[in-house]
Amino acid sequence: MTKKKNPEDLLKAGRRDDYTEEIGLTICGRIAMGHSLAKICTDEDMPSTVTVYAWFKKYPELLNDYARAKEDGGHADADKVEDIAEKVLTGVYEPQAARVA
């Protein structure tokens, strides 16, 4: 009889789960640029999202940095929207395509 695997273990299989300040800064830097945590965690050299959420509980400074990075990411997204709007006004993008974007 095979032992049933814990879904959390499957998510972490082959992934790093050792927290370092460097990996925290990398994650937060990418979040600040507008990337999603889910997308970041698909990279082979990144931890799973389950691991990152566990780190938030264990490392409050990471959670604080993440919160600031999410705010910065919102500003990055706003800049992208402004850029798209400007390109619509100058005729570079069609309005319907910009709405989809």
C-alpha positions, 0 to 999 in steps of 0.5 A: 500500500502506498502512502498518501502524499500531503498536497503541501509536500507536492507543492514544495517538492524540489523547491528551495525552502531555506529562507535567506535575506537575498531570496526575500529581497529578490521576491520583493523586488520582483513584486515591486516591478509588478510581478505576481507572487504566483508567477515568481514562484513558478521559477525553478529557483524560487520557493513555492507560494506555500513556502513564502506564505509560511515565511511571512508568519516566521519572518515579520520583516519579510511580510513588511517588505512584501507589503511595501513591495505590493504597494510599489507594484501597484504604482508600477501597474498604474504607470503601465496604464498611463503609458497605454492611455498615452499611446491610445491618445497618440494613435499608437494603440487602438482603443479597443486593444487598450481596453483589453490590455 
